């Protein structure tokens, strides 16, 4: 009889212990969730400070809006939105800044440094560099006339970076449509979301070296458009000369990028692949005539991208300097 009572008591105790740890597990999950109100108490001025700094930077140089948006994209596609792209090389790892898709073209990190410094002044050790990147991307689009979206917050910063992962995970300007679809699919995006996110090329510029082959050797390009680009991008040399990705309205976030594609005026090979007799032609056509649909789809896809594999809870850290681990 005593054994039965002891066993019952032991069973009850075990149930309590299991229940206790289950509650702790649920609390841990809750703590790890991103939230749009994450800084409402810990740093209530964070979002307005970041927005003001982005507005100033883009006002001083319109191109910076595209640079900050691209910085966030290139961060999230390499092991999640963890600000790994901002880390400088160390003796223990080579960072992502010199990867093929980033070398000589990634910019905006100086603006992020400025924003981080301002936020650290009001809330030391609270706001992550990863969250600053996500907010700066959204605010850049808005200041250039594009849509807004709710940014979930609470990301933490990585303590390492990977050159090899940046080289293998980021889509390239030479990609054909199947490679583009596959690259985005690997991150959980549909072909439709890939096309919507590609609309980010309605702002920004590209270097001559990325579109030289297209304007001299490809047939699916508007002849007058190709000729107009060749004066600034000779067949050799002048690799760093810039041309706008959207020649129609290069500093306004609109749907003109897609109208250009319909006219065979995509600057990069990968751009024109979206409208080249393939499965995404109809979506490009829709976006070219329906700005509202594009802007809505872009905002939705950005929310999804901004939530790629974030570090939360006790993972990672909150860097003091976005360029270096603590």
Secondary structure as the mmCIF struct_conf table of DSSP 4:
data_model
#
loop_
_struct_conf.conf_type_id
_struct_conf.id
_struct_conf.beg_label_comp_id
_struct_conf.beg_label_asym_id
_struct_conf.beg_label_seq_id
_struct_conf.end_label_comp_id
_struct_conf.end_label_asym_id
_struct_conf.end_label_seq_id
HELX_RH_AL_P HELX_RH_AL_P1 UNK A 2 UNK A 32
BEND BEND1 UNK A 33 UNK A 33
STRN STRN1 UNK A 35 UNK A 35
TURN_TY1_P TURN_TY1_P1 UNK A 36 UNK A 42
TURN_TY1_P TURN_TY1_P2 UNK A 44 UNK A 45
HELX_RH_AL_P HELX_RH_AL_P2 UNK A 46 UNK A 60
TURN_TY1_P TURN_TY1_P3 UNK A 62 UNK A 62
HELX_RH_AL_P HELX_RH_AL_P3 UNK A 63 UNK A 76
TURN_TY1_P TURN_TY1_P4 UNK A 77 UNK A 79
BEND BEND2 UNK A 80 UNK A 83
HELX_RH_3T_P HELX_RH_3T_P1 UNK A 84 UNK A 86
HELX_LH_PP_P HELX_LH_PP_P1 UNK A 87 UNK A 89
BEND BEND3 UNK A 91 UNK A 92
BEND BEND4 UNK A 96 UNK A 96
TURN_TY1_P TURN_TY1_P5 UNK A 97 UNK A 98
BEND BEND5 UNK A 99 UNK A 99
TURN_TY1_P TURN_TY1_P6 UNK A 100 UNK A 105
HELX_RH_AL_P HELX_RH_AL_P4 UNK A 109 UNK A 122
BEND BEND6 UNK A 123 UNK A 123
TURN_TY1_P TURN_TY1_P7 UNK A 124 UNK A 126
BEND BEND7 UNK A 127 UNK A 127
HELX_RH_AL_P HELX_RH_AL_P5 UNK A 129 UNK A 143
TURN_TY1_P TURN_TY1_P8 UNK A 144 UNK A 145
STRN STRN2 UNK A 153 UNK A 153
STRN STRN3 UNK A 156 UNK A 157
BEND BEND8 UNK A 159 UNK A 159
HELX_RH_AL_P HELX_RH_AL_P6 UNK A 163 UNK A 169
BEND BEND9 UNK A 170 UNK A 170
TURN_TY1_P TURN_TY1_P9 UNK A 173 UNK A 174
HELX_RH_AL_P HELX_RH_AL_P7 UNK A 177 UNK A 185
TURN_TY1_P TURN_TY1_P10 UNK A 186 UNK A 188
HELX_RH_AL_P HELX_RH_AL_P8 UNK A 191 UNK A 198
HELX_RH_3T_P HELX_RH_3T_P2 UNK A 199 UNK A 202
BEND BEND10 UNK A 203 UNK A 203
STRN STRN4 UNK A 205 UNK A 207
HELX_RH_AL_P HELX_RH_AL_P9 UNK A 208 UNK A 217
BEND BEND11 UNK A 219 UNK A 221
HELX_RH_AL_P HELX_RH_AL_P10 UNK A 223 UNK A 230
TURN_TY1_P TURN_TY1_P11 UNK A 231 UNK A 232
BEND BEND12 UNK A 233 UNK A 233
BEND BEND13 UNK A 235 UNK A 237
TURN_TY1_P TURN_TY1_P12 UNK A 239 UNK A 240
STRN STRN5 UNK A 242 UNK A 244
BEND BEND14 UNK A 245 UNK A 245
BEND BEND15 UNK A 247 UNK A 249
TURN_TY1_P TURN_TY1_P13 UNK A 250 UNK A 251
BEND BEND16 UNK A 252 UNK A 252
BEND BEND17 UNK A 254 UNK A 255
HELX_RH_AL_P HELX_RH_AL_P11 UNK A 256 UNK A 262
TURN_TY1_P TURN_TY1_P14 UNK A 263 UNK A 264
BEND BEND18 UNK A 267 UNK A 268
HELX_RH_AL_P HELX_RH_AL_P12 UNK A 269 UNK A 272
HELX_RH_3T_P HELX_RH_3T_P3 UNK A 273 UNK A 275
BEND BEND19 UNK A 276 UNK A 278
TURN_TY1_P TURN_TY1_P15 UNK A 279 UNK A 280
HELX_RH_AL_P HELX_RH_AL_P13 UNK A 281 UNK A 289
HELX_RH_AL_P HELX_RH_AL_P14 UNK A 291 UNK A 306
TURN_TY1_P TURN_TY1_P16 UNK A 307 UNK A 309
STRN STRN6 UNK A 311 UNK A 311
TURN_TY1_P TURN_TY1_P17 UNK A 313 UNK A 314
BEND BEND20 UNK A 315 UNK A 316
STRN STRN7 UNK A 317 UNK A 317
BEND BEND21 UNK A 320 UNK A 320
STRN STRN8 UNK A 321 UNK A 321
TURN_TY1_P TURN_TY1_P18 UNK A 322 UNK A 323
STRN STRN9 UNK A 324 UNK A 324
#
